[in-house]
Amino acid sequence: MYEIWLAMNIAYEIALGLWPALLPLAVVWAVVMGINRKKLAQVSGAALAAVAVLVSLVAVLALPPLSRSTMADMGYWVDWAGLLAMGAGVGVAAALLMWPVLAMRQR
């Protein structure tokens, strides 16, 4: 249980340090979503899910080397849960950011 609490605190501290970069990104995303609000419903959920799954798979494979680690270092279930959760988070974020782009491409 301690490892999970520690991981949550580390994620919070990282997000706390990144909020100056995340806030403008969220504002720009909200503006683009507002501009494309009529076309957003036309984007298929399958396209968004495909983007999320593809980016998640790439993230799961890319995250360990980015932290100077390997898949062989993943020895504990918390390591795997954290890696899969981070990969899923990156995939969902990519799908949310691509949603207005996919909407703009609709005819």
C-alpha positions in Angstrom: 0.0 0.0 0.0 2.9 2.3 0.7 4.2 2.0 -2.8 0.8 3.1 -4.3 0.7 6.1 -2.0 4.2 7.0 -2.9 3.5 6.7 -6.6 0.4 9.0 -6.2 2.5 11.6 -4.3 5.2 11.5 -7.0 2.6 12.0 -9.8 1.1 14.9 -7.9 4.5 16.5 -7.4 5.3 16.1 -11.1 1.9 17.6 -12.1 2.5 20.5 -9.6 5.7 21.3 -11.4 4.1 21.1 -14.8 1.0 23.2 -14.2 2.4 26.3 -15.9 2.7 24.3 -19.2 -0.5 22.4 -18.7 -2.7 25.4 -18.0 -2.1 27.1 -21.4 -2.6 23.7 -23.2 -5.9 23.2 -21.4 -7.1 26.8 -22.4 -6.1 26.3 -26.0 -7.8 22.9 -26.1 -11.0 24.4 -24.6 -11.0 27.2 -27.2 -10.6 24.8 -30.1 -13.3 22.6 -28.6 -15.6 25.6 -28.4 -14.9 26.6 -32.0 -15.6 23.0 -33.3 -18.5 22.2 -31.0 -20.9 21.4 -33.8 -18.5 19.0 -35.6 -17.3 17.2 -32.5 -20.3 14.9 -32.4 -19.6 13.7 -35.9 -16.2 12.2 -34.9 -16.6 8.5 -34.4 -15.8 7.0 -31.1 -13.9 4.2 -32.9 -11.5 6.7 -34.4 -10.8 8.2 -31.0 -10.4 4.8 -29.4 -8.0 3.8 -32.2 -5.9 6.9 -31.5 -5.9 6.2 -27.7 -5.0 2.5 -28.1 -2.2 3.2 -30.6 -0.6 6.0 -28.6 -1.0 3.9 -25.4 0.9 1.0 -26.9 3.7 3.2 -28.1 3.8 4.9 -24.7 4.0 1.6 -22.8 7.0 0.6 -25.0 8.6 4.1 -24.9 8.3 5.1 -21.2 10.8 2.6 -19.6 13.7 3.7 -21.9 12.8 7.3 -21.4 13.4 6.8 -17.7 16.6 4.9 -18.3 15.0 1.6 -17.4 14.1 -1.6 -19.1 11.2 -4.0 -19.2 13.4 -6.4 -17.3 13.4 -4.0 -14.4 9.6 -4.3 -14.1 9.6 -6.9 -11.3 6.7 -5.9 -9.1 3.0 -5.6 -9.9 2.9 -1.9 -8.9 5.6 -1.3 -11.6 3.4 -2.9 -14.3 0.2 -1.1 -13.0 2.0 2.2 -13.0 3.4 1.7 -16.5 0.0 0.6 -17.9 -1.7 3.5 -16.2 0.8 6.0 -17.5 0.4 4.5 -21.0 -3.3 4.7 -20.8 -3.1 8.3 -19.6 -0.9 9.3 -22.4 -3.3 7.6 -24.9 -6.4 9.3 -23.5 -4.6 12.7 -23.5 -3.6 12.1 -27.1 -7.2 11.2 -28.1 -8.6 14.3 -26.4 -6.0 16.5 -28.1 -6.7 14.8 -31.5 -10.5 15.1 -31.2 -10.8 18.7 -32.5 -8.3 17.9 -35.2 -10.4 14.9 -36.3 -13.5 17.1 -36.2 -11.9 19.7 -38.4 -11.1 17.0 -41.0 -14.8 16.1 -41.2 -16.6 17.3 -44.4 
